[in-house]
Amino acid sequence: MAAEIMPTASLLALLAPVILLLVGGLAALGSEPFLDRKAKHTWLPWVVALAAVAGLVSLAWTPVGQVHGLLALDTARTWLVGAVLASTAIGIAGLQQSLSRDEFEGGEPYALMAFAGVGAAIMVMAADLLALFVGLEIASLSIYALVGLRRDRLDSHEGLFKYFIMGAVFSAIFLYGLAMTYGATGSTAYGAPVIAGREKLLLLGHALVILGLLFKVGAVPFHAWSPDAYTGAPVAVTGFMGSVVKVGGFAALGAIWLNASATASGSHVGGVLPLDAAVTLTAQGAALLKPFSMIFLVLGLVSVVIGNFSALRQVSIRRLVAFSSVAHAGYMLFALALPVLADQGTSTVQLGSLWYYLVGYAVATAGALTAVAALSGKTDDGDQLHLLAGQGRTQPFYGLVLTIFVASFAGLPPTIGFLGKFLIFGDLVGKGYVVWAIVTMLLAIVGAAFYLKLLVSLWSAVGKEAASAGSSIMTRWTVAAAAIAVVVLMACPDILTRPGMALAGPEPVKAAQAP
């Protein structure tokens, strides 16, 4: 019988990184009315960015554990929360770059970005569907406002309208699935044991919850909002959305999937299951979850196809990133596919490759779009490929860091994106999906083509209307740190790819054998 695998921790200690970011956002919001326009864009970004960095540093002393089964922190969650905090700091720098150059009147967007980061961090730490829903809505409501910052632009109105309406619909679907899950288990905790006779109700509840999360991560066929929302938002907001929303959504999907695997196999861990745990899946559990697994595989492949081929046609960096994010969502969905069962009737479910890929993608996305914000000119009108022509020559610092981020997107060494794709494809082969891995690798080559197009434009002859990059110190420091992280993190994949033995005990979490 499985024992309690996560200790109880103090709520304030566990939430210290999130509280620091929240305090920074509240401080920015409270002081905003007392500052003139220039001071708002000088001081408020530093308040929020330093709060995010302080939260990031505090993770080194934040205890591992869980509180009342609602929130938890383990090795994988620590890295994912760190990715959210880092992406928030990078996004704030890009937002300062854009809003100060546009002479934006208000300073509230800095607080809104901090609150969105708080919501995404809660999504990562959630071990209960109610806690997940609270975090999801905090993040969503803040990002809605950020997408619609430019009220005088029709593309901003269109992006906000589509994102808000579809977001409201899928939030309702998620909440309905939550209610069904409670009806089937009598609890909203991840992995709660089902009440006898209500197994189908639980499966339907999980299906609706997963549907809501698939919308948030922008997987096909729930991706229609992303190109318009990404284009309507300021460039820095686009990078922030693409990073923290992906982290929060996939962290929740992975946590629910791990717990569902343990529950379907007849084992309840007696506590909160760490995201870096390995769960032994029985033949009975695999049979119950196989339809979901095949859906993840099919949606992953379709997302990669549509995302990559649609991105080939784009001339706007923001739309290119939007379709690129659809393709990356597809790669990450592959990590959720269940392995083909071995002869002995059991196999292991472990999501280390997903967490590693997710951390690298979040940092690279936030860094890339912040660099583009520095190059794209006033109101981001220069984010077109032909207007970025030669910017790598005139602004070599931004050209270099953007090249590193794009190389990571394309999966080129020596970046974290290369090892992330390698682990995802290796996972597919190890699970018995060799053909799927080969097809996906070929599609990844197609994806590299549009990234190459961006780099060719970036380093080509200088265009007639070369945009001028700003001199924001924060922008330079944050994108430089992100570029270094994208390269350095390739050297430590074991942190996120092997089970957390210190939490799970000497053996992976095992499912009880059926009598």
Secondary structure, DSSP 4 states (H G I P E B T S, - for coil): -PPP-S-B--HHHHTHHHHHHHHHHHHHHHHGGGS-HHHHHHHHHHHHHHHHHHHHHHTTTPPPEEETTTEEE-HHHHHHHHHHHHHHHHHHHHHHHHHHHHT-S--HHHHHHHHHHHHHHHHHHB-BHHHHHHHHHHHHHHHHHHHT--TT-HHHHHHHHHHHHHHHHHHHHHHHHHHHHHHHHS--BTTPPPPTT-HHHHHHHHHHHHHHHHHHHT-TTS-THHHHHHHHS-HHHHHHIIIIIHHHHHHHHHHHHHHHHHHHTT---SSPPPTT--EEEEHHHHHHHHHHHHHHHHHHHHHHHHHHHHHTT--BHHHHHHHHHHHHHHHHHHTTSPPPP-TTSEEEE--HHHHHHHHHHHHHHHHHHHHHHHHS-GGGGGGBTTTTTTHHHHSHHHHHHHHHHHHHHHT-TTSHHHHHHHHHHHHHHHTT-HHHHHHHHHHHHHHHHHHHHHHHHHHSSPPTTPPPP---HHHHHHHHHHHHHHHHGGG-THHHHS--HHHH-SSPBPPPPP-
